């Protein structure tokens, strides 16, 4: 496991529905009004199982 997977943002994984540390943004969704940006986040195990690429690592 990398340091990034064990530390970082804590929140709800959109795939498994569990709270986890080290979730990463996979897909951003614009709320349409206001500055808030919502999105889909994935924990480390879900990123591996579903082969999800974090938004920051996408070309």
C-alpha positions in Angstrom: 0.0 0.0 0.0 1.2 3.5 -0.8 1.3 6.3 1.7 -1.4 8.1 -0.3 -3.7 5.1 0.2 -3.3 5.1 4.0 -3.5 8.9 4.5 -5.5 11.7 2.9 -9.1 12.5 2.4 -11.6 10.6 4.5 -15.1 10.1 3.2 -17.7 7.9 1.7 -16.9 5.6 -1.1 -19.5 5.9 -3.9 -19.0 2.2 -4.9 -19.0 0.2 -1.6 -20.8 2.8 0.6 -18.2 2.6 3.4 -16.3 5.4 5.0 -12.6 5.1 4.2 -9.4 7.0 4.4 -7.6 7.7 1.1 -10.6 8.1 -1.1 -10.0 9.8 -4.4 -12.2 11.7 -6.8 -13.1 9.5 -9.9 -15.7 11.6 -11.6 -16.7 15.2 -11.0 -20.3 16.4 -11.3 -21.2 20.0 -11.6 -24.1 20.9 -9.3 -25.2 23.6 -11.7 -25.4 26.5 -9.3 -23.0 27.7 -6.6 -19.3 26.9 -6.1 -19.8 23.4 -4.7 -18.6 20.5 -6.8 -19.9 17.0 -6.2 -18.5 13.8 -7.5 -17.9 10.1 -7.2 -15.2 9.0 -4.8 -13.6 5.6 -4.5 -11.6 3.9 -1.8 -8.4 2.0 -2.6 -9.9 -1.5 -2.7 -12.8 -0.4 -5.0 -10.3 1.4 -7.3 -8.4 -1.9 -7.7 -11.4 -4.1 -8.1 -13.3 -1.9 -10.6 -10.1 -0.6 -12.2 -11.0 3.0 -11.5 -8.6 5.8 -12.4 -8.6 8.9 -10.2 -9.5 12.1 -12.0 -6.1 13.6 -11.1 -4.4 10.7 -13.0 -6.6 10.7 -16.1 -5.2 12.2 -19.3 
